[in-house]
Amino acid sequence: MRVGLGYDLHPLIEGRPLVLGGVTVPYPRGLRGHSDADVLTHALIDAMFGAAALGTIGAHFPEGDPRFAGVSSLLLLDEARRLVEDAGYRVVNVDAVIIAQEPRLQPYLGPMARTLAARLGLEVACVGVKATSPEGLGALGRAEGIAAQAVVLLESRSGDDLGPFRAPEAGHAARRGRPPGTPEVGT
């Protein structure tokens, strides 16, 4: 098993739709960014890349690259999933939180979780999406932007969750939480 943590933050501006978790949220301002600036999906992608030790979202999808101008972050998520799976892992579950003074996001959290779960090939019960208010503190509290954090759990598709860190003699004993060379009770 591997765990990754992702974070993203974008400023709010006039004239753009607000997209979070692939869901368009009715609001007079949207997030500024090279793609659709979906902070929730970007945080999720960064967590996936971090867990699989594949670098950062910026390394894979550079801001200045015209291929990603205005693109849906869900397409970036599809590519991130492919890269993680090609590295030998699969997403087990996601927990994410959006930090926004406004708009109120409660009615959209379920659709966001369903959208992300579908793109990741997961049951909705494996994707948690929450929102919190910064209670008027700082730039986020002044509604100057929106941030998101995500945690992802990956497991090896081969069943070998120890990956390159397994000592030659570790085998099954290490997977059961015993140091290598320690006999099982009753043997």
N, C-alpha and C positions, 0 to 999 in steps of 0.2 A: 504494500500500500504506500502511496505517496500523497502528500498534501501540498497544495499550492494556494497562495494568497495573492489576490489582485486588487488593484485600486485604480480608479480613474476620476478625473475632475475636468469639467468644461464650463466655460462661462455661458450665461444665457444672453441671447441677442434677439433683436426684432427680426422678423422676416424669415424665420426657419421653423419647420415643424419640430415639436418636441417628441423624440422617439426614445423610449426606454424599454429594454428587453424585447425589442422588435415591435412594440405596440405604440401607436401614435396616440399621445395624450393631448386632449384639447386644452390649449393654453396659448396666450398671445405671443409667447417667446419660445424659441428653441435653443438648442446648444450649438455653439460655434465649434467647428472642427472640420478636418479634411474630408472625412466620410460623413455619415449621418450623425456622428458624434454621440452615439448611444453609449453613455457612460456605463450602464449596467452590463451590456454585452461586452464592452471593452474590458471591464474589470474581470469578467468571467474568462475571457480569452487569455488575459495575462495570468490568471490563476492556473489555467490549464497548462500554459507554456511553462510556468514556474514549477509546477508539480512534475512535469516530464523533463525538466532541465533543458528546455528548447529555446531559451532566450526570452525576449520580450515581444510584445505586440508591435512596438515600434521597429524592431529589427525585421520582423516578417512583413509588416504592412507600413512602410515608411510614409510619413505625412506628405512628403513632396512628390510621391509617385502618382502620376496622373491616372493610373489604373484604379486607384482607390478614391478618387475625387467624387464625393457625393454618394458613394456606394453604400448599400444597406449593410450594416454591421452583421446581420444574420448570414450574409455571404462570407464574411470574414470568419464567423463562427464555424461555418461549414468547413472551411479550409483548415482552421485550427483543429477541429475534430479529426480531420483526415491526417494531419501531421502528428497528432498525439497517438492516433491508432497505428500509423506507420512506425512510430517509435516503440510500439509494443504495449500500449496502455489503452484503457477505456475508462471513461468517466463513470463513477459509481454514484456520487451525489454532489449537489451544489447547495451552498447556503450563501445568500447575498442580501445586502442591505443598501438601500438608496438613501442618501442624506440630502433632504431638500426642505427649505422653508415653505415653498409653494411650488407647484400646486399640491393639493392633497391627493395622494396617490392610492389610497386604499381600494377604490373601485377597480383599479387597473392591475393590482398585484397578481390576482388569479390568472388573467389573460397573459401577463408577462411570464409567469411560471409555466403555463401550458405551452406557450410559444417556444421558450428555451428548452423545455423538456422534449418537445417534438424534434427540434433541430439536433439534440444530443442523443436521440433514440432512447430516452429514459421515461419511466413512469412519472407522472406529475408529482407523486408523493416523494420523489427523489430530488426535487428542486424546490428549495425554499426561497421566496423573495419577500423581503420586508421593506418597510420605509420608516424613517424616523425624521424628526425635525431637529435642526440645530438650536432650537429655542431662541432664535434671534441673535445668536452669537456669531461674530466674524463675517467674512464675505458670504458664506453660505446662509447665514442667518439674515443677511441683508438681501437675500434672493438674487445675488449676483451670479450664482452658478449652481450646479448640482454635482454631487459626487456619488460614487458607489464603491463598495467593497465586496469581494466575493472570495469564498473558500471552496476549493474543489478537492474531492478525494478521487484518486485514480487507483486502479489496480492493474496489475500486469495481465495481459491477455494470455500469457503462457502459464500462469499460475505461480511463477517464480517472482514473488514480490520483493525479493532481496536484491534483484538486479546485479549490477557490477560490484556490489559491496559484500557479496557472500564470500566468506573465507572458504577455501577448498574443503575443509573438514566440517563445515557448519551443517550442511544438509538439513534434514527434518528436525533435528534437535533445536536448532536456532529458531526455526519457524514456530516451535511450540514454546518459545520463551526460555529455553534452557541453554546455558553456555555449551559450546561444542565440547564433546568428550564426557559430558555429564550423563550418567545412565538414567533410563526411565525408572520410576519407582516400581519395584517388583521384578526387576530384571537382574 
